[in-house]
């Protein structure tokens, strides 16, 4: 078995070198708690995307999203922004008010509401704007490490990741995560792990993390071996499978078999997840309603009739959820093939961009603080 070095994110040592990818509406405090419990506290677990404008304006929803459990160490926030000044203010606020121990910057989100403002995976095309944002973030972060997550580019004709990686190194970014897809691909097709290897060769000065198509611990180990990357970022693979982080620890440490929970264990995890959401929101019904989006992911591959799936999708209390789950054949073993792809898979999308965005990668005149989103999360 190949031994992999710990991942250093500034002063924070991440071993095994595994990071939970920020996912809007998913990686809130309850889900991070579940994943962290299964991993035994090993790994790095990042918040869902926090909009810099909403943080600076102290938006109520955003202030809740940045609440960390007392056991979360280090506290990791992902920020999204398109205006360097606003990003700088948000980072300074995090430092001054001791809101986190690590800041990640989002340059990878491909959804239209973000790219049409020039943000997320659209932003690295504007090289000066990317540099200005990174400079403001690193300058204001003080001793806090700043990392960034990005995609290969907007589409196959507008590839940006190598230029963006070099700019990141020059501006003092601590580490880079690359999702091996373009914005146009969204989550379709196959992630380009060769691009991760090329980025690692291009920026040997700092850690490079790979992201894309990690559905199992074996996938993570294979990515590390094939690309030479310094760590992995796991997103859709853990949807409805927080125990994937137990597998990742076992895989990297070589300590034993992977988890393959039967439906009884899965059902218990579902109820716990819903309970944690209710406690976090402060309302059991709202917690169970928020949990509904996770039901299909947890039950993927299990024999559960369509009528029961419909019932589970409209539950509104923990007792109701528990009662309905108890009606299932809880002795079912983990389904063959349930470790595979999950979540969104659509690809070949037209990327929605600001007017004239692609005319000149060095012309940033069309970007202003008005492009900042005013809400965070999903």
N, C-alpha and C positions, 0 to 999 in steps of 0.2 A: 504493500500500500504506500502511495506517495504521501509524504508529510507536507502539509501546507503551513506556511508561516502565518502568524496572527496578523490581522489587519490593523494598522495604526491610523486612526482618524484624529489627527492632532495628538493630544495626550491620552485619548481613549483607545484602549486595546480591545479589539473585537475578535474573539476566538470562540467558536470557529468563525471564519470571515464571511458571515451571512447577515444580510440586511433585509428587513421587511420593506418592500417598496411602498411609498405613499400611494394610497388609492382613495379618491374622493368618495365620501360616504361610507367607506369601509374601515379604514385603519384609524378609527377613533380609539379612545382609551380602553373601552371594553374589549375590542378585538385585539389590541396590542397586549392586553393583560392575558388573554387566552393563549396567544402565540408564545408569550414570554413564559407562561407557566409550563407549557409543553416542552420548551427548550431548556428548562431549568435556569432561566435567566441569562442564557448565553445568546449572543447575537446583538444586533442593533435594530431597534424598532422605531420607525419614523412616523410622525403624525401625518394625517391627511393634509392636503394642500391648504396653506393659509395665505390669503391675499394680503399683500403688504398695505394697501390702502385701508382695508377693513381693520387690520391690526392697529394701524396708526390712529384710526378714528374710533377705536375701541368698540367696534360692532359687537353687540351682545352675543350673537351666535359664535363669532370668531373667538371671543374671550373664553367661551366654554370649550371650544375645540383645542385651545392651547393648555387646558388643565391637564396636568400629568399626575398619575398615581404616585404616591410617596415611594413606591418600590422601583419606579422607572429610573434607571441610571445607565448611561447618560440620557438626559432628556433631549430628544431630537425633533426639531421643527423643520418642515419644508415650507419655504416661502415662494410665492409667485408674484411677479411684478414686471412692469415694462418701463417704468419711470425710474431712472437712477436715483433721483433725490428721494422719492418715496421709499424705495428699497433701502436706501441708507438710513432713513428715519426709523424704519421698522427694525432694522438690525440694531441700531443704537438703543431703541426701546427694549429689545430683548436683553441686551447687555446690561443696561442701567437698572432694569427691574428684575434681573436674574430669572428670566422666563425659560431659558433653555441652556443646554451645554454644547449644542452642536446645531449648526444651521445648514440646511441643504437648499439649493436653489433649483426651481423647476424650469427647465428648458426642454421638456419632453412631452408635455401634454398635447395630444393631437385634436382635442374636441373643438368644434367650430366656435363656441362661445369664447374660447381662449385665443385660438389662432386668428380669428377675424379682428382681434384687437392688436395683433402683432406679437402676442405672447406665446409662452410654451414652446412648442417645437418650431414655430415660425421665427422666433426671435434671433437665434444664432446666425441667420442669414445676414442680418444687419451687424456686421463685425464691430463697428465702432460702438453701437448701442450695447452689445454684449460686453465689450471691454469696460464701458462706463459703469454698467450695473455691477460687474464683478469687482471693479475698483472700489465703488461705494460700499459694497457689502464687506469686503475684506478690510478696508480702512476702518469702518465703524465697528467691526467685530472684535477688535482687540485681540485677546487671547483665545477667543472661541474659534474653533475650526470651521471653515466654510467649504462645503462641497457642492457639486452640481450634478444634475441628472439630465441627460439629453438623448436625442435620437440621431440617426445618421444624417438626417437632413429633411428638407421639405418633401422632395421626391427624388427619383433617380437622376434628374437633370439639375438638381440643386442640393448637392451633398455638402455638408458643412462641418462634420464632426472633427476632421483633422485640424482645420483652422481654429475651431472653437477650443479644441484641446490645447493647442499651443497658446492661445490667448489666456486660457485658464491658468496655465503654468506661469506665464509672465505676470499675471495679476495676483498670484499668491494663493490660488485655490488649493485646498489640501488633498482632494481626491475627486475623481470623475467617475460617474456611472454612465455606461452607454447601453441603451436599448437598441439592439441590432435590427431596427426597422426604421423606415422613413415615416413621416407624418401621414403621407398618402396611404401607406399600408395599414395604418391603425394597428390592428392586432391580427391581421390576416397573413396568410402565407407562412413562411419559415423565417425565423430570426437569423440574421447574418452574423454568425459567430466569428467569421473571418475578419469582419470590421472591428470587432473587439480586440482581436490579436494585432491588427494594424495600429489601432489607437495605442495599445500598450507599447508597441515598438516606437511610436511617434512621440510619446511623452513618458519616457522612462523615469523621469524625475519624481513622479507622484504615483500613488496607487490608482489603478484602473479597475473598476468593478463591471462585471458583465451582467446583462439583463436580457431576458427573452427566451421563452420556451424551456423554462426550468420547471418541470412537472414533478420531479422526484429528486431525492438526494443523489441518486446516480447521475442524473442530468447535471446537477451542480458540480459534482466531482469531474465529470467529463468536460464540462466547460472550462474548468480551471486547468485541466491538463492540456486541452487542445488550444486554448488561447493564451495561456500564460498570465491570465488576469489575476489580480490580487484578492478578489472577493466576488461574491455573487449577490445580486439583488433579486428577491423573489416576490412576484406580484400575484398574477392570477392563479398560479399553482396552489396557493394556500386558501383560495376561496372555498369555504365549507370544509376546510382541512387544516385547522390550526395545528394539528399534530404533525404536519409536515416539518415543523421546526424541531420536533423530537427526532424525526428521521434524519434531518440535516446534521444535527449534533452527532447522532450515531454513525452517520456516514463519514463525517470528517474525523471523528475520534476512533472509528473502527471498533465500536464497542458491542455491536450485536445486530439483531434483526430489526427491520423497520416495522413501524406500527401498521397494523392492518385491522382497525377496530371493527367489530361487528356492529350491527344496528343498535343494540342496546347502549353501547358506549357512545355511539354517535348521537343518539337521542338525548343522553345525559348532557353531552356537550352543547347540544342545541338549546336545551332549557337553561343551562348555565349562561350561555351567550345572551339569551333573551333577558335573563334576570339582571345580568351586568349592565345591559343597555338601559333597563328600567331604572336601576339605581343611579346610573350616570345622568340620565335625563331628568330624574326626579319624578317619574310618572310611569307606573308599570305598564299601563295600556299603550302609551306612546313607545315604550321600549319594545314591546312585543310587535307592534305595528312596524317599527323600524327593522326588526329582525326578519320580517317576512321576505325581504329580498334575498336572504341567505338560505331559505328553506330548500330550494331546488339544488343549490350547490352541495349542501350537506347530504341530500338524499340521492345524489347522482349514482345511478347504477343499481340501487336497491329496488326490490320489488314492492312498489307502493302504487296502488291504483290511482287512476286519474281523479276519481271523486275525493279520495282522501287528500291528494295533493291540493285540490281546490279548497278543501276545508282548512288545511294548514296555512294556505295563503291568505286566509281572512281571519285568522285567530286574533284575539285582542286581549287575552289575559294569560298569565302563566298556567293557571289551573286548566284552562281550555287547551293550551298547547300540550301540556303534560298528558291530559286525558286522551287527546287524539293520537299522540305518539304511542301511548300504551296499547292502542288498538292494533298496532302493526305487529308483524311477526318479528319480534326483536331478537330472535335467535339467528337471523340471517348473518352470514359471514361477510367480510369486506368483499365487494363485487370485483370480479376480474375486469380489468380495464378502467376502473374508476380512478386510477392514478393519472390518467391522461389529461389532455387539454380541457380546460373549463373557462367559463367567462366569455367575453366578447371575442369573436373571430373574424368580423367583417374586414375586408381589405379593399385596396384600389379605390379609395375615396378621393374625391376632389377636395383639396385643402382650401378652406375658406380663409382668404387673406385680405388685409386692407388694400384698397385700390392702389395699384402701381407698386406694390411691395417688392416685386421681383425685378423691377427695372434696373436698380442699382444697389448692390449690397452695401455700399458705403454712404448712401443718402438716407439719413435718418430724420429728415425734416418733417415727415408725416406722422411722427410719433410724439405724443404729449401725455401729460399726466391724466388727461381725460380718458385715456385708454385703460386706465387701471380698473379692474373689477372691484365692486364694493361689497362682495360677499365671499365667504370661504366655504370650502368643502363641497359635497355633492348635493 
